[in-house]
Amino acid sequence: MSVDRRFNKAEFAAWVGIVGNLILVIVKGTIGITANSKALIADAVHSASDIAGSFAVLVGLKAAKLPPDKDHPYGHGKAEPIAAIIVSLLLILVSIEVGISAVKSIYNGVETAPATYAIYAILFSILLKELMFQYKYRLGKKLSSQALIANAWEHRSDVFSSIAVLIGISGALIGDYFNYSWMYYLDPIAGIFVAILVFIMGYRLIKESIHNTMDHVLHQEDTEGLHKTIEAVPGVLAINELRAREHGYYVIVDVKLSVNPKISVLDGHKIGKMVKKRLIKQHSNVSDVFVHVNPYDPGYPYKNNVDSDPNGFSNILH
């Protein structure tokens, strides 16, 4: 998938999150105030934080699309995990705010239950959030975008929090029906539960995002496909060393390979260019390749299982 196509898909997903969350903020916020539901208002604030998170993802995606420059010769791919860190921090901050608000509500006392129609707002929120989670998570995996995946998990955390709010509001309404005033407290208690869930989710995501900002070297089992692609290039006699490191959503490959020591420098250069071209073409996550060409060590036998191609590069010494 081309960089432009990848960006367009990710950008569209970010805007889907912004519009969807804006609708939820308006619906849950308005109904939360009119229905007198502390938990629903807290859930609306949670959705508001998702809007900021989606904007952070959008900024990260735009930065990641920028071409390499003098100060960033390897590109701007790490902008996406950095955006994911911002999203995660927002989750943690909002969880603390929601928790404090719910505790204050319990301390001051709850005298009435929320209005019945608050239930419909929560059911709508659960359905819409789950749809957005499934869409963004699948797309994030497809595009290898940590920022999109982190943003998708925000939607999933909203689903869990909305379920907790649904339980809290339902319990308060049941208490109102049977005249059990103590059950009114289930509404703000649900708000505290929401805060805990969001805090845990934010902590897990920020831990993962920080890890992804580091240059992570792929393990041997993850580079088998790269080895096969290089070995299939005519003229490559051996792979002396291969290192592939993740740089944001893409991979940068450093490879040292051996060629026939009797061929010209120009031919060795052509082999290196062919290796780079095939790696980028056959592996969509490979964005750049650095090839170092060595003369094959004459102390070891040349591979003889490939016939020499008169129109290509020799695989044997002759």
C-alpha positions in Angstrom: 0.0 0.0 0.0 1.4 3.4 -1.0 2.2 6.0 1.6 -0.5 8.4 0.2 -3.2 5.7 0.3 -2.2 4.7 3.8 -2.4 8.3 5.0 -5.8 8.9 3.3 -7.3 5.8 5.0 -5.8 6.7 8.4 -6.9 10.4 8.0 -10.5 9.3 7.2 -10.5 7.0 10.3 -9.4 9.9 12.5 -12.2 12.1 11.1 -14.7 9.3 11.7 -13.6 9.3 15.4 -13.9 13.1 15.7 -17.4 13.3 14.2 -18.6 10.2 16.1 -17.3 11.5 19.4 -18.7 15.0 18.8 -22.2 13.5 18.3 -21.8 11.5 21.6 -20.6 14.5 23.5 -23.7 16.5 22.4 -26.1 13.6 23.1 -24.7 12.4 26.4 -23.8 15.8 27.7 -27.2 17.3 27.0 -29.2 14.3 28.3 -26.8 13.9 31.2 -27.6 17.5 32.3 -31.3 17.3 31.7 -31.6 13.8 33.2 -29.4 14.7 36.2 -27.0 11.8 35.7 -23.5 12.4 37.0 -22.3 9.1 35.4 -23.6 10.2 32.0 -22.0 13.6 32.2 -18.7 11.9 33.1 -19.1 9.6 30.1 -19.6 12.7 27.9 -16.4 14.2 29.2 -14.7 10.9 28.4 -15.9 11.1 24.8 -14.7 14.8 24.7 -11.2 13.6 25.5 -11.5 11.2 22.5 -12.0 14.1 20.2 -8.7 15.6 21.4 -7.2 12.2 21.0 -8.4 11.9 17.4 -6.9 15.3 16.6 -3.6 14.1 18.1 -3.7 11.1 15.9 -4.4 13.3 12.9 -1.5 15.6 13.7 0.8 12.5 14.1 -0.3 11.1 10.8 0.3 14.4 8.9 3.8 14.6 10.5 4.6 11.0 9.7 3.7 11.7 6.0 6.4 14.4 5.7 9.4 13.3 3.6 12.9 13.0 5.1 14.8 16.2 5.6 18.1 17.4 6.9 17.1 17.1 10.6 15.1 13.9 10.1 17.0 11.8 7.5 15.0 8.7 8.4 11.6 10.4 8.0 9.0 11.3 10.6 7.5 7.8 11.2 7.9 8.2 15.0 5.3 11.0 15.0 2.6 8.3 15.2 3.7 6.6 18.4 4.4 10.0 19.9 0.7 10.9 19.1 -0.3 7.7 20.7 1.5 8.8 23.9 -0.4 12.0 23.9 -3.7 10.1 23.5 -2.7 7.8 26.4 -1.8 10.8 28.6 -5.2 12.3 27.9 -6.9 9.1 29.0 -5.1 9.2 32.3 -5.8 12.9 33.0 -9.5 12.5 32.2 -9.8 9.4 34.3 -8.5 11.4 37.3 -10.9 14.2 36.6 -13.9 11.9 36.3 -12.9 10.1 39.5 -12.6 13.3 41.5 -16.0 14.5 40.2 -17.7 11.3 41.2 -16.2 11.3 44.7 -17.4 14.9 45.2 -20.9 13.9 44.2 -21.0 11.0 46.7 -19.6 13.3 49.5 -22.2 16.0 48.8 -25.1 13.4 48.7 -27.4 12.2 46.0 -31.1 13.1 46.4 -32.7 11.9 43.2 -32.3 9.3 40.5 -31.5 10.1 36.9 -34.4 10.4 34.4 -35.3 7.2 32.5 -34.4 8.5 29.1 -30.7 8.5 30.1 -30.7 4.8 29.4 -31.3 5.4 25.7 -28.3 7.7 25.4 -26.0 5.1 27.0 -27.3 2.3 24.7 -26.7 4.5 21.7 -23.2 5.3 23.0 -22.3 1.6 23.5 -23.4 0.7 19.9 -21.6 3.6 18.2 -18.4 3.2 20.2 -18.1 -0.5 19.5 -18.6 0.1 15.8 -15.8 2.8 15.8 -13.5 0.4 17.8 -13.9 -2.4 15.3 -13.4 -0.1 12.3 -10.3 1.7 13.7 -8.7 -1.4 15.3 -8.9 -3.5 12.1 -7.6 -0.5 10.0 -4.8 0.2 12.5 -3.6 -3.4 12.3 -3.8 -3.3 8.5 -1.8 -0.1 8.3 0.5 -1.0 11.2 -0.5 2.3 12.8 0.1 2.4 16.6 -1.7 5.8 16.9 -4.8 4.4 15.2 -4.7 1.3 17.4 -4.3 3.4 20.6 -7.2 5.5 19.4 -9.3 2.4 18.8 -8.7 1.2 22.3 -10.0 4.5 23.5 -13.3 3.6 21.9 -13.3 0.2 23.5 -12.6 1.8 26.9 -15.6 4.0 26.2 -17.7 0.9 25.6 -16.7 -0.6 29.0 -17.3 2.8 30.7 -20.7 3.1 29.1 -21.7 -0.4 30.3 -20.7 0.6 33.8 -22.8 3.8 33.5 -25.7 1.7 32.2 -25.5 -0.5 35.3 -25.3 2.6 37.6 -28.2 4.4 36.0 -30.3 1.3 35.9 -29.6 0.6 39.5 -30.5 4.1 40.5 -33.8 3.9 38.6 -34.6 0.6 40.2 -34.0 2.2 43.6 -36.3 5.0 42.7 -39.0 2.6 41.6 -38.8 0.7 44.9 -38.1 3.8 47.0 -34.6 2.7 48.0 -32.8 6.1 48.1 -29.4 4.5 48.9 -29.4 3.0 45.3 -29.2 6.6 43.9 -25.5 6.4 44.8 -25.0 3.7 42.1 -24.9 6.5 39.5 -21.8 8.3 40.9 -20.3 5.0 41.9 -20.5 4.0 38.2 -18.6 7.2 37.5 -15.7 6.1 39.8 -15.7 2.7 38.1 -15.4 4.4 34.8 -12.5 6.5 36.0 -10.6 3.4 37.2 -11.2 1.6 33.9 -9.9 4.6 31.9 -6.9 5.0 34.1 -5.8 1.4 33.6 -6.4 1.6 29.9 -4.4 4.8 29.6 -1.5 3.3 31.6 -1.3 0.2 29.5 -1.4 2.2 26.3 1.3 4.7 27.3 3.6 1.9 28.4 3.2 0.2 25.0 3.5 3.5 23.1 6.8 4.5 24.8 8.2 1.1 23.9 7.2 1.7 20.2 9.1 5.0 20.1 12.4 3.1 20.7 14.2 1.6 17.8 13.0 -2.0 18.1 15.1 -4.5 16.2 13.1 -7.3 14.5 13.8 -10.8 15.7 15.2 -13.5 13.4 11.8 -15.1 12.8 10.4 -11.8 11.7 13.1 -11.3 9.1 12.9 -14.6 7.3 10.9 -13.1 4.5 13.6 -10.4 4.0 16.3 -13.0 3.8 14.4 -15.0 1.2 13.9 -11.9 -0.9 17.6 -10.9 -0.8 18.8 -14.5 -1.5 16.6 -14.6 -4.6 18.4 -11.6 -6.2 20.9 -12.7 -8.9 24.5 -12.1 -7.9 24.0 -12.3 -4.2 26.3 -15.0 -2.9 25.7 -14.6 0.9 24.1 -12.4 3.5 26.8 -11.4 6.0 24.6 -9.4 8.3 21.0 -8.1 8.3 19.4 -5.8 10.8 15.8 -4.6 10.4 14.5 -2.0 12.9 11.1 -0.5 13.4 10.9 3.2 12.9 7.4 4.2 13.7 5.0 2.2 11.5 7.7 1.2 8.9 10.9 -0.8 8.9 14.4 0.3 7.9 16.8 -2.5 6.7 20.6 -2.5 7.0 22.2 -5.4 5.1 25.7 -6.5 4.3 26.0 -9.0 1.4 28.7 -10.7 -0.6 29.1 -10.8 -4.3 31.6 -12.2 -6.8 34.9 -10.4 -6.1 35.8 -10.5 -9.8 32.8 -8.4 -11.0 33.2 -4.7 -11.5 32.3 -2.1 -8.9 29.4 -1.0 -11.2 28.0 -4.5 -11.3 28.2 -4.8 -7.5 26.4 -1.5 -7.2 23.6 -2.7 -9.5 23.2 -5.8 -7.4 22.8 -3.6 -4.3 20.2 -1.4 -6.0 18.3 -4.5 -7.1 18.2 -5.8 -3.5 16.9 -2.5 -2.3 14.3 -2.3 -5.0 12.9 -5.8 -4.4 12.8 -5.4 -0.6 10.7 -2.2 -0.9 8.5 -3.6 -3.6 7.8 -7.0 -2.0 7.5 -5.8 1.6 5.1 -2.9 2.1 6.4 -2.0 5.6 10.0 -1.6 4.4 10.6 2.1 3.7 14.3 2.3 3.2 17.2 -0.1 2.7 21.0 0.5 3.3 23.1 -2.0 1.4 26.8 -2.6 1.9 28.4 -4.8 -0.7 31.4 -7.0 0.2 33.6 -9.3 -2.0 32.9 -12.9 -1.2 35.6 -14.5 1.0 37.6 -16.8 -1.3 38.4 -19.0 1.7 34.8 -20.4 1.5 33.2 -22.3 -1.4 30.9 -20.3 -3.6 27.3 -21.4 -3.8 26.9 -23.6 -6.8 23.2 -24.5 -6.7 22.3 -21.7 -9.1 23.3 -21.7 -12.7 25.1 -18.6 -14.1 22.8 -16.3 -16.0 24.6 -15.0 -19.0 22.3 -11.9 -19.1 22.6 -11.3 -15.4 25.1 -11.4 -12.5 27.3 -14.5 -11.9 26.7 -16.6 -8.7 30.0 -18.5 -9.1 33.6 -17.5 -9.5 34.9 -17.9 -13.0 
